[in-house]
Amino acid sequence: MEEIEWCKEQRKGIRLVDPNDNLSLAYLKKAEEALETMNSVTSPDWIISTGYYSMYYSLYAVLMKIGIRSEMHTCTIECMREYLMNFFSYEDVRTIDDARIMRVQSQYSVALESAKEEASKIVSNVPYFLLKCRNVCNRMKSEDIENIRKMLSENHSNGGKNNKN
């Protein structure tokens, strides 16, 4: 909970916006395009990067469906962990967070010996994650959206009161 409150306080952190099915679909399309790119490249670094972004865009599609904006990747994943566990497993959270870490390491490090192994792991996880997020978007009901938005809003106002004391 501490992490989520920190994310809500950040300028590019978690914010409630209007739910937007069109943006949700647009992010799913971006996720599909990243998946296609991942399948067309041979460099382990680019496989990791495009694979991670496919997963990230998939998750962001779910957030747009709900009406949550987050421009910080760690906060987006924390939002998943905090508010979306009725739709995702802890393994799903670990999958995208591991992919995020792999993407950062491959982008900012040179010659990772394990890059091929990590790329292989990403390749096997991305299609499943994209499909799962698409299914979440399709089966999420208005009551689910309202409940998640209410939890986010209530936690934020409580967190603000606690920070002032």
N, C-alpha and C positions, 0 to 999 in steps of 0.2 A: 504494500500500500504506500510505503514511503516513496518508492520510485515513481509511482503513478502521480502522486502529488507534486513531485519535482517536475515531472513532465508537463503537468497542467500549468505550472508557473513559468515555463519557458516560452519565449516569444514565438518560437516555431514548434512548440510542443502540442499537446492535445487540446483541441477546441471542438465544441459542438457547432455544426453548421447544419443547413437544411439537408435532410436525406435526399439523395439524388440517384435514381435508378439509371439515368443516362450516363452519368459519370461512372457508376459502378460497371456498366457494360463496357464503357470505353477502357477502363482499367483492365477488365478481363481480356479485351482485345489486345492491349499492350502486353499482357502476360503471355498470350498465345504467340505474339510476334517474337517475344524474347525466347520462348521455348523453341520456335522455329529456328531462330538464330543460333541458339545453343546447339541444336542438332546439326547445324551446317558448318560449325567451326571445329578446328582440330586442336587448337592450342588449349591446354588445360586451364590456363589463366582466364581465357575468354569463355570457356565452358562454365567455369565457376561463376564468373561475373554475370553472364547472361542468364544462367540458371537461377542464381540468387534473385536477380531482378524479376524474373518470371514469378517466383514465389512472392516477392514483395508486392508486385502489382496485383497479384491474386488476392493477397490479404488486404491491400488497400481498397480493392473493389468491395470487399465486405464492409470496410469502414465507411465508404461512400454510401453504401446502401443504408447504413445506420445514421449517417450524418455526423461522422467524426473525421476531423482533419488532423493530421500529424505529419510534420515535415522532418521529423527526427526518427531515423530508423529504429533506434533502440526503444523509443517511446511507442512507436507503432507496435512493436512486438510486445512491449509491456502492456499495452492496451488489450492485445489479444489474450495475454496471460490473465489479466485482471477481469475482463468483461465478457470474454467469448468462450469460456470453458464449457458452456452448455452445447457448444458446436464443435469444439476442437479438443483434442487430447493433449496431455503434457508432452507426449512424443511429437505431436505436430509443432508445438511451441519450440521444443528442442531442435527439431529439424530445421526450422527457418532461422533460429538463432545461430545454430552451428554453421549454416550456409552464410549468414551475415559475417561471422568471424572468418570463415574461409575466404570470403570475397575480400575483406579488408586485408588479410594476410597476403593473398595472392596479388592484390593491387599494389601494396606498399612494401613487399619483400621481393627479393630476387632469388630465383632458382630454388623454390621450395621442392625438396626431394619428394614430398608426399603429394604434390600437386595432381599427379595422374590418379592416385587413389581417391583423393578428395573430389576430383572432377567426376570420377565414376560414381561416387556416392551421390553427388548432386544430380547427375543424369537420371539415376533411378528414382530420386525423390520428387523431382519437379512435376512430372505429369500427374502423379497422385495428388500433390498439394494443390495444383491448379484445379483439378477435378473436384477436390473436396471444397475449395473456396467457391467454385461455381455452384455446387450443390447447396452450400450454406446460403448463398445469395438467393437461390431459388426456393428454398424451404423456409426461410426466415419470415415470420409473420409480423404484422404491424404491432402486435402485443410484445413480441420479443424486442423489436426496435424501441418501443416506448420504455420498456423495462431497463434496457441497457442505457438509454439516454438519461433516464431518471437516476440510475445508480451513479453514472458519471457526474451528473449535476449535483446530486446530494453529497457524494464524496468530496467534490471540489469545494462546496460551500462549507462543509464541516472542516476540511483541511485548512481553509482560509481562516476560520475562527480559531482553530488550534494554533495556527502560526502567529496570531496576534497576541495570544496569552503568554 
